[in-house]
Amino acid sequence: MLRYTVRRLLQLVLVMLVLSFLLFIWLRSLPGGTVSAILGERATPAKRAELNAVLGLDQPVVVQYVKFLGRVLHGNFGSSTAVSPGSTALQVFGDRFPATVELAFGAMLFALVFGIPLGYIAARRRGGWLDNAGMVTSLLGIAVPVFFLAFLLKFIFAVKLGWLPPTGRQAVNIDATRVTGFFVLDGLLTREYDASWDAVKHLILPSITLGTIPFAVIFRITRSSVLEVLNEDFIRTAEAKGLTNRVIRGRHILRNALLPVVTVTGLQVGALLAGAVLTEKVFGYPGLGEATAIAFTQKDYPVLQVLILASAATYVIVNMLVDLSYAVIDPRIRTR
């Protein structure tokens, strides 16, 4: 297990090095260069030369890349120019990361709570109306564009019915105590349950919107995996031994069928944490996705740097943890 963990950590470091190099190349290939992107097209030659010297762009490429890595390791990405002027790019990430984590957690909770049970039921009742309804729902979850579903849910439940708030993380008139940056958790820790419940209400619509694709994927993977396990010889042997349905379901069917679901869930969690641009933009949700959209449109390159690297690191770390848990569940993985 230790050797497997070390190997996965080395792969993580390699991936981040490759990504940092690609990001470095991207910054050098910006139209007009990094200096023009920062100063604008009306910058004077003197200011360009001064900024070139400050950024070290007049030095050899290898030296520039090594210094770039040094700044990355020290968390020095520069200051935001559009997303949050006056704040450092790292502060922008730190302020918005909890919002995206809460949203991703809500989306995956929705996907897992409905995807796994419905996938199991659909497999056990293959060809029935529940199976057909589940397949149609999962296809809709993948086929319907996220921005269209977001606008639709927002129009029905926020505008027409008024059941849920249309935008934001929390009502502006709530004077909540901030502890961790996670609004739901902060309300529970400080016993400000009204603030916590308000944060949950703000999460419902964007979580459902963001969770539809993971739900569809998890449902279909669970269904196909359960069908495959049901055809295995050890299931027929367990039934022949007279084991109860509860034992067969829990010990033999679900335990073996959920192995691929764990991997798929990890991929989906990593993708959600990497940012949900469309969902956060439609609901005005102040997370990493909204910051990415603003940074791209307003050319806030310091924020883009930290968001790209941090999102990739989050994605890789989450999937490494999933791989390690997969190796615990199935010891055969460790020897591969």
Secondary structure, DSSP 4 states (H G I P E B T S, - for coil): -HHHHHHHHHHHHHHHHHHHHHHHHHHHTSTTHHHHHHH-TT--HHHHHHHHHHHTTTS-HHHHHHHHHHHHHTT---B-SSSSTTSBHHHHHHHHHHHHHHHHHHHHHHHHHHHHHHHHHHHHTTTSHHHHHHHHHHHHHHHS-HHHHHHHHIIIIIIIS--S-SSSSS-TT--PPPSSS-HHHHHHHTT-HHHHHHHHHHHHHHHHHHHHHHHHHHHHHHHHHHHHHHTSHHHHHHHHTT--HHHIIIIIIIHHHHHHHHHHHHHHHHHHHT--HHHHHHTT--SHHHHHHHHHHHT-HHHHHHHHHHHHHHHHHHHHHHHHHHHHH-GGGGG-
